[in-house]
Every structure is written in structure tokens, then in C-alpha cells.
Amino acid sequence: MRPLSVLLLLAAAVPAAAQDTSDAARYRACLDLARTDAAQAIERATEWRGNGGGIPARHCLGMAYGMKGDFAAATAELTAAARAAEVAHDPHAADLWGQAGNAALLDAKPAVALPAFTSGIAVAGTEPVRLAALLTDRARAAVETNRTTEARADLTRATGLDPSAVDGWLLLATLDRRLADLPAAERAILEAARREPADPDIALEAGNIAAAQGRLDLARASWNKVVAGAPGSDAAAAAAKALALNPG
């Protein structure tokens, strides 16, 4: 499967609690600092939180912990921010739950991530792209806890809500291959490839699916494409290993 996108590094929306001009400026400055000096950002956000900084302070603190690589602390702070946002009916509560879930996945705690994503889905409303992203992330956590039936249901729903989301199609293709539903896996990987034809992770999985179908010439062609097109990547390493195991 494609490596997890680190949503912790991509805070874009200002929580409703930080819409005041001065708070918004402080929040943006805190997030900028988190990207360049996580330790200093942790100090400032901790002080801000202690002085009534609320959701923005907790969010920045969680992001700073994530940048530092302390994903357990990031999970705790982002979960607290998400809970507070939900109580306050902040429109970004779903996004905060999603970030908390991703922090838990980065901390190798999929069982902790699952309820965070479920909470995000519950408050995400009907906006299809947001909902599809949360469903796809919950599917990642479900796969890691061997809840494949639930994962497949989430991915089917996610790709229906947002057919342009390549991650959903790729994850669905990989899961269907592992479940030995190769026709479904092929349909999903073709959807992914149609949208991102140069993506090495998609080409790797296309090769894996072709190999599972016994189409080794096609599989080797896909794997060679990955090795040539994405040298040094994890996908290229996996493709090279597959080629070594399946010489032509």
C-alpha cells in the first residue's frame, strides 16, 4: 500500500476558535514555527495552552509533537483538540479527528486510530471529499487490525463519494488482491492508473495484481517501469525484489 500521507504536516484550516485576528496570527506563527523548530514550538504552544489558548494552542502543540516525531504525544493533543472542537461545534472538528487518527497510525496504534476516524466521520457532514478521505484513512486502520470486511466497505463507499481520490482506488486494489478477488483488484487498479498513470505505487500494485493472475510478462513490465521511473523509492525497492523473485 501507498505510504501514509502525513497529514500532521499539512494544517491549513484555522479552527473557528482562532478566527479572531490576533489569535489567527498567533496560530499561523505557531504552525510555521512547528515546521522549522518543533522543540521551540512545543514550548510556546504549551505556554499558550496554559494561558487559555484552547483549540488552536492544542492543535499547534499536536502538530509540533508530530513534527518532532513524538506521535503518542501528538495523538493525545490532537484528540483533545478534536473533542473540544466537537463540543464547540467547530466546523473543523472532523479534520482534527482525522489528524488525531493519522497521528495514531504513525505511532503504530491502529486500534487507537479507528475510533478517532469514526468520530471524524460522525461529524464530517455530507461534503464528499472530506468524508471520503476519512473513510479511506479508517480503512487503513481497519486493514492493520485485520478488519478487512469493514475496510472494504469503507473503501467502496469512499471511491463512490470521491472517484478522483487515487489513494482509495489503490488501497481497494491492494485489499482485493489480498482477498483473492483479482477481477475486482484489476478494476480498481485500472481506475487508479487512469487518474495517475505515472504513479510508481500504482504501477507496483498493477504488477502485483498481474503476477497474481499469472500474467508474469505484464507484471515484469510494470515492475521494470517502477524501477526505471522511481529510482531510490520504496516502490522501486519492492519492484526490484519482485523482479528478482520472478526472473524473465
Summary of the structure (lengths in Angstrom):
residues: 248
radius of gyration: 20.0
end to end distance: 24.8
largest distance: 65.6
contacts: 878
relative contact order: 0.08
helix: 77%
strand: 0%
